[in-house]
Amino acid sequence: MNFKILFLSLLSLTIPLFGMEMPANVKDALDAHRAELQAFIQEKTSRFKTFSYKNPRWWQGFVDGEGVTKISWLPGHYIKYHVNRVMGANILKQSIEKNKLTALDVPKKYLYRVYDDNRPISDENTLVIAEKIEEGPLKLLNSAHINQIICLHNTTGFEDPHERNLIRADDSKCYIIDTGGLFLSSWTLFITKLWYGDSYYLTKLSRNSMTEDARNNLKNEQKKCLHAQEKKRFLYTTIKTTAVIGIGAGLYYWLAYKRA
């Protein structure tokens, strides 16, 4: 899994990064507190540079909420470190619109340059401003949410659907609030699904609170996944056994020919 995470991090560099147009009142509030934001981004940049890439959990700081803060002078929004969150939001939004996943959505996310310079957008000079999504009275995910989350995984490779990342809002939509996860292009998604399958993803999804119908639906998907994995294991074992027999037979006849 660690190699996969590193590979996808490199892959993300090829995906365009752009944010939505920021509301004027939000930008004015950020401009008025620019010095505070500069101190925040310096502290986070220094913090994350201390993570060792030799440590198999070097990426953990990005997913444990250390790069997220809520400030009183910016109500209704979070300030987040790591600009690839916007890239993730773009990928999810495009798939939601293309596949008409009406039960899902992502919060609005904006890029804010903390320093007025000509450097390219990066974690060292730009922060992500994310809309805060309030949880609605109906907290359980239903079958439509589960089916469309699985569809989103199949089309984007989004693979972090744990309970803290999914919020059911007042409009009954399920919002994916953490978009800094991993995403795959179509060909890498095919290779990854062939190698890893969907069992790990479905297990993470099953930890969410959901209706009984949704739970039964997810169990059926897990059964299909296990059946598919059994077929893959049988195919892999057959190919491996055939290859070993073929190589052994080839060596035997080659040695017999050399002796003759």
JOCOR-V223073 format. One record per residue. N is the residue number from 1. RES is the residue in one letter. SS is DSSP state (H for helix, E for strand, L for the rest). OMEGA is omega in degrees with one decimal (999 if undefined). D_LAST is the distance of its C-alpha to the last C-alpha in whole Angstrom. Layout:
# JOCOR-V223073
n=N res=RES ss=SS omega=OMEGA d_last=D_LAST
n=N res=RES ss=SS omega=OMEGA d_last=D_LAST
This chain:
# JOCOR-V223073
n=1 res=M ss=L omega=-177.5 d_last=50
n=2 res=N ss=H omega=176.9 d_last=51
n=3 res=F ss=H omega=179.8 d_last=48
n=4 res=K ss=H omega=179.7 d_last=49
n=5 res=I ss=H omega=179.4 d_last=53
n=6 res=L ss=H omega=179.5 d_last=52
n=7 res=F ss=H omega=-178.8 d_last=50
n=8 res=L ss=H omega=175.4 d_last=53
n=9 res=S ss=H omega=176.1 d_last=56
n=10 res=L ss=H omega=179.2 d_last=54
n=11 res=L ss=H omega=-177.2 d_last=54
n=12 res=S ss=H omega=179.8 d_last=58
n=13 res=L ss=H omega=-178.0 d_last=58
n=14 res=T ss=H omega=-176.1 d_last=57
n=15 res=I ss=L omega=-177.9 d_last=60
n=16 res=P ss=L omega=-179.8 d_last=64
n=17 res=L ss=L omega=176.5 d_last=66
n=18 res=F ss=L omega=-179.4 d_last=70
n=19 res=G ss=L omega=177.1 d_last=73
n=20 res=M ss=L omega=177.6 d_last=76
n=21 res=E ss=L omega=-174.1 d_last=79
n=22 res=M ss=L omega=175.6 d_last=81
n=23 res=P ss=L omega=-175.3 d_last=84
n=24 res=A ss=H omega=-177.8 d_last=87
n=25 res=N ss=H omega=177.5 d_last=89
n=26 res=V ss=H omega=179.8 d_last=85
n=27 res=K ss=H omega=179.0 d_last=85
n=28 res=D ss=H omega=179.3 d_last=88
n=29 res=A ss=H omega=179.0 d_last=88
n=30 res=L ss=H omega=179.3 d_last=84
n=31 res=D ss=H omega=-178.1 d_last=86
n=32 res=A ss=H omega=-178.5 d_last=89
n=33 res=H ss=L omega=-175.9 d_last=86
n=34 res=R ss=H omega=-178.6 d_last=84
n=35 res=A ss=H omega=177.6 d_last=84
n=36 res=E ss=H omega=179.9 d_last=83
n=37 res=L ss=H omega=177.1 d_last=80
n=38 res=Q ss=H omega=177.0 d_last=79
n=39 res=A ss=H omega=179.3 d_last=79
n=40 res=F ss=H omega=-176.3 d_last=78
n=41 res=I ss=H omega=177.0 d_last=75
n=42 res=Q ss=H omega=-180.0 d_last=75
n=43 res=E ss=H omega=-179.1 d_last=74
n=44 res=K ss=H omega=178.4 d_last=72
n=45 res=T ss=H omega=178.4 d_last=70
n=46 res=S ss=H omega=-178.6 d_last=70
n=47 res=R ss=H omega=-174.5 d_last=69
n=48 res=F ss=H omega=176.1 d_last=66
n=49 res=K ss=H omega=179.8 d_last=65
n=50 res=T ss=L omega=178.1 d_last=64
n=51 res=F ss=L omega=-180.0 d_last=62
n=52 res=S ss=L omega=178.5 d_last=58
n=53 res=Y ss=L omega=174.8 d_last=55
n=54 res=K ss=L omega=177.5 d_last=53
n=55 res=N ss=L omega=-178.0 d_last=55
n=56 res=P ss=L omega=178.9 d_last=54
n=57 res=R ss=L omega=-175.8 d_last=57
n=58 res=W ss=L omega=-176.6 d_last=58
n=59 res=W ss=L omega=-170.4 d_last=60
n=60 res=Q ss=H omega=-178.3 d_last=62
n=61 res=G ss=H omega=-179.6 d_last=65
n=62 res=F ss=H omega=-173.7 d_last=65
n=63 res=V ss=H omega=179.1 d_last=65
n=64 res=D ss=L omega=175.1 d_last=67
n=65 res=G ss=L omega=-179.1 d_last=70
n=66 res=E ss=L omega=-178.3 d_last=71
n=67 res=G ss=L omega=-176.6 d_last=71
n=68 res=V ss=E omega=176.8 d_last=74
n=69 res=T ss=E omega=176.7 d_last=77
n=70 res=K ss=L omega=-175.4 d_last=81
n=71 res=I ss=L omega=-174.2 d_last=84
n=72 res=S ss=L omega=-177.4 d_last=87
n=73 res=W ss=L omega=176.9 d_last=88
n=74 res=L ss=L omega=-177.4 d_last=86
n=75 res=P ss=L omega=177.4 d_last=86
n=76 res=G ss=L omega=-178.1 d_last=84
n=77 res=H ss=E omega=170.8 d_last=81
n=78 res=Y ss=E omega=172.1 d_last=78
n=79 res=I ss=E omega=-173.4 d_last=77
n=80 res=K ss=E omega=174.6 d_last=73
n=81 res=Y ss=L omega=177.2 d_last=71
n=82 res=H ss=L omega=-171.9 d_last=68
n=83 res=V ss=L omega=179.5 d_last=68
n=84 res=N ss=H omega=173.5 d_last=65
n=85 res=R ss=H omega=179.3 d_last=67
n=86 res=V ss=H omega=175.3 d_last=68
n=87 res=M ss=H omega=178.6 d_last=65
n=88 res=G ss=H omega=178.5 d_last=64
n=89 res=A ss=H omega=178.3 d_last=68
n=90 res=N ss=H omega=-179.4 d_last=67
n=91 res=I ss=H omega=-178.8 d_last=64
n=92 res=L ss=H omega=-178.4 d_last=65
n=93 res=K ss=H omega=179.4 d_last=68
n=94 res=Q ss=H omega=-179.8 d_last=67
n=95 res=S ss=H omega=178.9 d_last=64
n=96 res=I ss=H omega=-179.4 d_last=68
n=97 res=E ss=H omega=-177.9 d_last=69
n=98 res=K ss=H omega=-176.1 d_last=67
n=99 res=N ss=L omega=177.1 d_last=66
n=100 res=K ss=L omega=178.5 d_last=69
n=101 res=L ss=L omega=-170.4 d_last=69
n=102 res=T ss=L omega=179.7 d_last=73
n=103 res=A ss=L omega=-177.0 d_last=73
n=104 res=L ss=E omega=174.0 d_last=71
n=105 res=D ss=E omega=175.2 d_last=72
n=106 res=V ss=E omega=178.6 d_last=72
n=107 res=P ss=L omega=174.5 d_last=75
n=108 res=K ss=L omega=-179.3 d_last=76
n=109 res=K ss=E omega=-176.2 d_last=74
n=110 res=Y ss=E omega=174.0 d_last=76
n=111 res=L ss=E omega=178.7 d_last=74
n=112 res=Y ss=E omega=179.1 d_last=77
n=113 res=R ss=E omega=-177.2 d_last=77
n=114 res=V ss=L omega=-179.9 d_last=78
n=115 res=Y ss=L omega=176.3 d_last=78
n=116 res=D ss=L omega=178.2 d_last=80
n=117 res=D ss=L omega=-176.0 d_last=77
n=118 res=N ss=L omega=179.7 d_last=75
n=119 res=R ss=L omega=175.7 d_last=71
n=120 res=P ss=L omega=178.1 d_last=69
n=121 res=I ss=L omega=179.0 d_last=70
n=122 res=S ss=L omega=178.9 d_last=68
n=123 res=D ss=L omega=-175.9 d_last=68
n=124 res=E ss=L omega=-178.1 d_last=70
n=125 res=N ss=L omega=-174.4 d_last=73
n=126 res=T ss=E omega=175.9 d_last=73
n=127 res=L ss=E omega=176.4 d_last=74
n=128 res=V ss=E omega=176.1 d_last=74
n=129 res=I ss=E omega=-173.3 d_last=77
n=130 res=A ss=E omega=175.4 d_last=76
n=131 res=E ss=E omega=177.0 d_last=78
n=132 res=K ss=L omega=179.3 d_last=79
n=133 res=I ss=L omega=179.0 d_last=79
n=134 res=E ss=L omega=179.8 d_last=81
n=135 res=E ss=L omega=-179.0 d_last=80
n=136 res=G ss=L omega=-178.4 d_last=82
n=137 res=P ss=L omega=179.1 d_last=83
n=138 res=L ss=L omega=-172.8 d_last=80
n=139 res=K ss=L omega=-176.3 d_last=78
n=140 res=L ss=L omega=174.3 d_last=75
n=141 res=L ss=E omega=178.8 d_last=72
n=142 res=N ss=L omega=-176.4 d_last=72
n=143 res=S ss=H omega=179.1 d_last=70
n=144 res=A ss=H omega=177.8 d_last=70
n=145 res=H ss=H omega=-176.6 d_last=69
n=146 res=I ss=H omega=-179.5 d_last=66
n=147 res=N ss=H omega=-176.6 d_last=65
n=148 res=Q ss=H omega=174.1 d_last=66
n=149 res=I ss=H omega=176.5 d_last=64
n=150 res=I ss=H omega=176.6 d_last=61
n=151 res=C ss=H omega=178.9 d_last=61
n=152 res=L ss=H omega=176.3 d_last=62
n=153 res=H ss=H omega=-177.7 d_last=59
n=154 res=N ss=H omega=-176.3 d_last=57
n=155 res=T ss=H omega=-177.7 d_last=58
n=156 res=T ss=H omega=-174.3 d_last=58
n=157 res=G ss=L omega=176.8 d_last=56
n=158 res=F ss=L omega=-170.1 d_last=59
n=159 res=E ss=L omega=179.9 d_last=58
n=160 res=D ss=L omega=-174.1 d_last=61
n=161 res=P ss=L omega=-177.6 d_last=64
n=162 res=H ss=L omega=-166.8 d_last=65
n=163 res=E ss=L omega=-179.9 d_last=69
n=164 res=R ss=L omega=-177.3 d_last=70
n=165 res=N ss=L omega=-175.8 d_last=69
n=166 res=L ss=E omega=179.2 d_last=70
n=167 res=I ss=E omega=174.4 d_last=74
n=168 res=R ss=E omega=-172.7 d_last=76
n=169 res=A ss=L omega=-178.9 d_last=79
n=170 res=D ss=L omega=-179.6 d_last=82
n=171 res=D ss=L omega=178.8 d_last=81
n=172 res=S ss=L omega=176.3 d_last=79
n=173 res=K ss=L omega=174.0 d_last=76
n=174 res=C ss=E omega=-178.5 d_last=73
n=175 res=Y ss=E omega=176.3 d_last=73
n=176 res=I ss=E omega=-169.2 d_last=70
n=177 res=I ss=L omega=178.5 d_last=71
n=178 res=D ss=L omega=-177.3 d_last=68
n=179 res=T ss=L omega=177.3 d_last=66
n=180 res=G ss=L omega=-179.6 d_last=64
n=181 res=G ss=L omega=-174.9 d_last=61
n=182 res=L ss=L omega=-178.9 d_last=58
n=183 res=F ss=L omega=-175.2 d_last=57
n=184 res=L ss=L omega=169.8 d_last=54
n=185 res=S ss=L omega=-173.2 d_last=54
n=186 res=S ss=H omega=-176.6 d_last=53
n=187 res=W ss=H omega=177.5 d_last=49
n=188 res=T ss=H omega=175.6 d_last=49
n=189 res=L ss=H omega=178.9 d_last=51
n=190 res=F ss=H omega=-178.2 d_last=48
n=191 res=I ss=H omega=-178.5 d_last=45
n=192 res=T ss=H omega=178.9 d_last=47
n=193 res=K ss=H omega=177.8 d_last=49
n=194 res=L ss=H omega=-175.3 d_last=45
n=195 res=W ss=H omega=-173.7 d_last=44
n=196 res=Y ss=H omega=-173.3 d_last=47
n=197 res=G ss=L omega=-177.2 d_last=49
n=198 res=D ss=L omega=-173.4 d_last=53
n=199 res=S ss=H omega=-179.0 d_last=53
n=200 res=Y ss=H omega=179.7 d_last=54
n=201 res=Y ss=H omega=-178.3 d_last=57
n=202 res=L ss=H omega=177.2 d_last=58
n=203 res=T ss=H omega=177.4 d_last=59
n=204 res=K ss=H omega=-179.9 d_last=61
n=205 res=L ss=H omega=-176.1 d_last=63
n=206 res=S ss=L omega=-179.2 d_last=64
n=207 res=R ss=L omega=179.2 d_last=66
n=208 res=N ss=L omega=174.3 d_last=68
n=209 res=S ss=L omega=-176.1 d_last=72
n=210 res=M ss=E omega=179.3 d_last=71
n=211 res=T ss=L omega=-179.0 d_last=73
n=212 res=E ss=H omega=178.4 d_last=72
n=213 res=D ss=H omega=179.2 d_last=71
n=214 res=A ss=H omega=179.0 d_last=69
n=215 res=R ss=H omega=178.0 d_last=67
n=216 res=N ss=H omega=178.7 d_last=66
n=217 res=N ss=H omega=-179.9 d_last=65
n=218 res=L ss=H omega=177.6 d_last=63
n=219 res=K ss=H omega=177.0 d_last=61
n=220 res=N ss=H omega=177.5 d_last=60
n=221 res=E ss=H omega=178.8 d_last=58
n=222 res=Q ss=H omega=177.1 d_last=57
n=223 res=K ss=H omega=177.8 d_last=56
n=224 res=K ss=H omega=-179.2 d_last=54
n=225 res=C ss=H omega=179.6 d_last=52
n=226 res=L ss=H omega=178.0 d_last=51
n=227 res=H ss=H omega=179.5 d_last=50
n=228 res=A ss=H omega=179.2 d_last=48
n=229 res=Q ss=H omega=177.1 d_last=46
n=230 res=E ss=H omega=178.2 d_last=45
n=231 res=K ss=H omega=178.8 d_last=43
n=232 res=K ss=H omega=178.7 d_last=42
n=233 res=R ss=H omega=178.8 d_last=40
n=234 res=F ss=H omega=179.8 d_last=39
n=235 res=L ss=H omega=179.9 d_last=37
n=236 res=Y ss=H omega=179.8 d_last=36
n=237 res=T ss=H omega=179.3 d_last=35
n=238 res=T ss=H omega=-179.8 d_last=33
n=239 res=I ss=H omega=-178.9 d_last=31
n=240 res=K ss=H omega=179.9 d_last=30
n=241 res=T ss=H omega=178.5 d_last=29
n=242 res=T ss=H omega=-179.7 d_last=27
n=243 res=A ss=H omega=180.0 d_last=26
n=244 res=V ss=H omega=179.4 d_last=24
n=245 res=I ss=H omega=-180.0 d_last=23
n=246 res=G ss=H omega=179.6 d_last=21
n=247 res=I ss=H omega=179.0 d_last=20
n=248 res=G ss=H omega=179.7 d_last=18
n=249 res=A ss=H omega=178.9 d_last=17
n=250 res=G ss=H omega=178.5 d_last=15
n=251 res=L ss=H omega=-179.2 d_last=14
n=252 res=Y ss=H omega=-178.3 d_last=12
n=253 res=Y ss=H omega=177.8 d_last=10
n=254 res=W ss=H omega=178.3 d_last=10
n=255 res=L ss=H omega=178.1 d_last=9
n=256 res=A ss=H omega=178.8 d_last=6
n=257 res=Y ss=H omega=-178.6 d_last=5
n=258 res=K ss=H omega=179.9 d_last=5
n=259 res=R ss=H omega=179.9 d_last=4
n=260 res=A ss=L omega=999 d_last=0
